[in-house]
Amino acid sequence: MKSKVTNGTFSYKKDIGKVRLTNEDEAKILVNSKSNVLMMVADGMGGENKGDYASIKVINTLANAFKDRKNFISKIDVLCFLKKYLRIANKEIYDLSLSNPIYKGMGTTIVIAFLYKNYLIVANSGDSRCYILDNHKLKQLSEDQTYVRFLFNSGQIKEDEMRTHPDRHVLINAIGIYPSLSVDIKVYKYNKESILLCSDGLFNNVNLPDIENILNTDDDTVTKVNSLISVANYNGGSDNISIALWEPLKNDSYK
């Protein structure tokens, strides 16, 4: 999907990839009348145990709440909003996975970028990522909540071992797998960078220099998103691919 608003353009899309039989990813971008931007990507887990339900549930919970809000009065208000509705989604997914065998073991990653005035608020649980494109280079703002990241942070492996480690896909956190919510939320000053959210189906199949090259073209957001998905599939398409891309209009200002 593509859209244009007062201070930016955006596009989001999900793709099944070349290997998976179902698509458990979900992506969405919403903008309200105050030019607040809510970007989301979720990567469901559970396969036949309804990982697709979990990813859709968390994104729809936040999207519906965002549509119902008339205004946000401060960045603290945004933080409370995100925590509240992520907590609601976490409880609903967790409770259903306990009460119904069909849904046992389901969960989902979530990564969120929320633009409020001149702030960028990033929330994540799991390993879906948020990047900004700063001076033509990608910078990851979210931190993967994975076993290999834990091993690296604790000094047990080196950075170059993370990409090929046999347990690189093991998550240590996600929405719906624990009774209480655990989510990392950070607040940054927003300086009109492009923002990219994606599931691991993109960054595991396309290296960062190739992603940067596509984002640095003069193509529109739809073409860039489609190009990223095409390259991921050309390189094997080993997982579902979901992308949300926001690009500011350079002649606009945030107040």
TADAVEN-V784124 format. One record per residue. N is the residue number from 1. RES is the residue in three letters. PSI is psi in radians with two decimals (999 if undefined). D_CENTER is the distance of its C-alpha to the mean C-alpha in whole Angstrom. Layout:
[[N/RES/PSI/D_CENTER] [N/RES/PSI/D_CENTER]]
This chain:
[[1/MET/2.52/16] [2/LYS/2.53/17] [3/SER/2.85/18] [4/LYS/2.33/20] [5/VAL/-3.07/21] [6/THR/-0.74/23] [7/ASN/0.30/21] [8/GLY/2.97/19] [9/THR/2.69/17] [10/PHE/2.80/14] [11/SER/2.56/13] [12/TYR/2.63/11] [13/LYS/2.63/12] [14/LYS/2.65/12] [15/ASP/2.50/14] [16/ILE/-0.35/16] [17/GLY/-2.87/17] [18/LYS/-0.08/21] [19/VAL/-0.74/21] [20/ARG/2.59/19] [21/LEU/-0.36/22] [22/THR/2.81/19] [23/ASN/1.95/15] [24/GLU/0.10/13] [25/ASP/2.79/10] [26/GLU/2.56/9] [27/ALA/2.59/8] [28/LYS/2.57/9] [29/ILE/2.32/10] [30/LEU/2.55/14] [31/VAL/2.34/16] [32/ASN/-3.09/19] [33/SER/-0.29/23] [34/LYS/0.14/22] [35/SER/0.39/20] [36/ASN/2.40/17] [37/VAL/2.23/14] [38/LEU/1.99/11] [39/MET/2.42/7] [40/MET/2.46/5] [41/VAL/2.34/3] [42/ALA/2.51/6] [43/ASP/1.81/8] [44/GLY/2.65/11] [45/MET/2.58/14] [46/GLY/-0.22/18] [47/GLY/-2.08/19] [48/GLU/-0.29/22] [49/ASN/0.60/21] [50/LYS/0.72/19] [51/GLY/-0.55/15] [52/ASP/-0.63/15] [53/TYR/-0.77/16] [54/ALA/-0.77/14] [55/SER/-0.71/11] [56/ILE/-0.66/13] [57/LYS/-0.84/14] [58/VAL/-0.68/12] [59/ILE/-0.72/10] [60/ASN/-0.61/14] [61/THR/-0.82/15] [62/LEU/-0.71/13] [63/ALA/-0.78/14] [64/ASN/-0.68/17] [65/ALA/-0.68/18] [66/PHE/-0.74/17] [67/LYS/-0.54/19] [68/ASP/-0.27/22] [69/ARG/2.27/21] [70/LYS/-0.54/24] [71/ASN/2.73/23] [72/PHE/2.26/22] [73/ILE/-0.27/24] [74/SER/2.93/23] [75/LYS/-0.51/20] [76/ILE/-0.66/21] [77/ASP/-0.71/21] [78/VAL/-0.78/17] [79/LEU/-0.77/17] [80/CYS/-0.69/19] [81/PHE/-0.86/17] [82/LEU/-0.80/14] [83/LYS/-0.73/16] [84/LYS/-0.88/18] [85/TYR/-0.43/16] [86/LEU/-0.65/13] [87/ARG/-0.73/17] [88/ILE/-0.83/18] [89/ALA/-0.73/16] [90/ASN/-0.80/16] [91/LYS/-0.76/20] [92/GLU/-0.73/20] [93/ILE/-0.79/18] [94/TYR/-0.81/20] [95/ASP/-0.70/23] [96/LEU/-0.63/23] [97/SER/-0.45/22] [98/LEU/-0.63/26] [99/SER/-0.35/28] [100/ASN/2.02/27] [101/PRO/-0.48/28] [102/ILE/-0.52/26] [103/TYR/0.11/23] [104/LYS/2.28/23] [105/GLY/0.05/21] [106/MET/2.76/18] [107/GLY/-3.10/15] [108/THR/2.54/11] [109/THR/2.88/8] [110/ILE/2.38/5] [111/VAL/2.34/3] [112/ILE/2.41/5] [113/ALA/2.17/8] [114/PHE/2.07/11] [115/LEU/2.05/14] [116/TYR/1.94/17] [117/LYS/-2.13/20] [118/ASN/0.52/20] [119/TYR/2.51/17] [120/LEU/2.04/14] [121/ILE/2.14/12] [122/VAL/2.23/9] [123/ALA/2.43/9] [124/ASN/2.60/7] [125/SER/2.07/9] [126/GLY/-2.59/9] [127/ASP/0.19/8] [128/SER/2.58/5] [129/ARG/2.68/5] [130/CYS/2.19/6] [131/TYR/2.68/9] [132/ILE/2.64/12] [133/LEU/1.82/15] [134/ASP/2.04/18] [135/ASN/0.77/22] [136/HIS/0.14/20] [137/LYS/2.45/19] [138/LEU/2.40/15] [139/LYS/2.14/14] [140/GLN/2.16/12] [141/LEU/-0.54/11] [142/SER/2.75/9] [143/GLU/2.21/11] [144/ASP/2.31/11] [145/GLN/1.32/13] [146/THR/2.88/15] [147/TYR/-0.69/19] [148/VAL/-0.57/19] [149/ARG/-0.67/18] [150/PHE/-0.77/20] [151/LEU/-0.70/23] [152/PHE/-0.81/22] [153/ASN/-0.52/22] [154/SER/0.11/25] [155/GLY/0.24/27] [156/GLN/-0.40/27] [157/ILE/2.86/26] [158/LYS/2.83/25] [159/GLU/-0.70/22] [160/ASP/-0.18/24] [161/GLU/-0.29/24] [162/MET/-0.68/20] [163/ARG/-0.49/19] [164/THR/0.07/22] [165/HIS/2.40/23] [166/PRO/-0.38/24] [167/ASP/0.42/21] [168/ARG/-0.34/18] [169/HIS/-0.01/16] [170/VAL/2.09/17] [171/LEU/2.58/15] [172/ILE/0.01/17] [173/ASN/2.56/14] [174/ALA/2.92/12] [175/ILE/2.26/13] [176/GLY/-0.04/16] [177/ILE/-0.26/18] [178/TYR/2.67/20] [179/PRO/-0.49/22] [180/SER/2.66/20] [181/LEU/2.36/17] [182/SER/1.95/16] [183/VAL/2.46/13] [184/ASP/2.17/13] [185/ILE/2.23/13] [186/LYS/2.60/14] [187/VAL/2.26/16] [188/TYR/2.67/16] [189/LYS/2.34/19] [190/TYR/2.14/18] [191/ASN/0.62/20] [192/LYS/0.65/19] [193/GLU/2.74/17] [194/SER/2.56/14] [195/ILE/2.26/10] [196/LEU/2.15/8] [197/LEU/2.49/5] [198/CYS/2.72/5] [199/SER/3.02/6] [200/ASP/-0.24/10] [201/GLY/-0.39/12] [202/LEU/-1.04/11] [203/PHE/-0.27/12] [204/ASN/-0.26/14] [205/ASN/-0.23/16] [206/VAL/2.19/16] [207/ASN/2.79/17] [208/LEU/-0.71/16] [209/PRO/-0.65/20] [210/ASP/-0.66/19] [211/ILE/-0.79/16] [212/GLU/-0.76/17] [213/ASN/-0.71/20] [214/ILE/-0.76/19] [215/LEU/-0.44/17] [216/ASN/0.03/20] [217/THR/3.01/22] [218/ASP/0.15/24] [219/ASP/2.79/22] [220/ASP/3.01/20] [221/THR/-0.65/17] [222/VAL/-0.80/17] [223/THR/-0.71/19] [224/LYS/-0.78/17] [225/VAL/-0.78/14] [226/ASN/-0.66/17] [227/SER/-0.73/18] [228/LEU/-0.76/15] [229/ILE/-0.70/15] [230/SER/-0.74/19] [231/VAL/-0.71/19] [232/ALA/-0.73/17] [233/ASN/-0.65/19] [234/TYR/-0.60/22] [235/ASN/0.20/21] [236/GLY/-0.50/21] [237/GLY/0.84/18] [238/SER/-0.14/18] [239/ASP/2.98/15] [240/ASN/2.61/13] [241/ILE/2.16/11] [242/SER/2.46/8] [243/ILE/2.44/8] [244/ALA/2.20/7] [245/LEU/2.25/10] [246/TRP/2.28/12] [247/GLU/2.13/16] [248/PRO/2.67/18] [249/LEU/2.14/22] [250/LYS/-0.36/24] [251/ASN/0.13/27] [252/ASP/2.82/25] [253/SER/2.65/25] [254/TYR/2.33/23] [255/LYS/999/25]]
